[in-house]
Amino acid sequence: MAKCDLCGQKIQTTFLNKIIGTFVKDKEGKQKVVCSDCQRKHKDIKSQF
């Protein structure tokens, strides 16, 4: 199971094991996982990393 890189909360998945959230690349090109709640709270997620 994946955890959100902003809040540390466990990310929910669908029945096909797809995450309910998104992947965001940071400045170094590494992928970070962000939950749907953090997407709503932080409109500009790329500036967080």
Buried (B, 14 or more C-beta within 10 A) or exposed (E): EEEBBBEEEEBEEEEEEEBEBBEBEEEEEEEBBBBBBBBEEBEEBEEEB
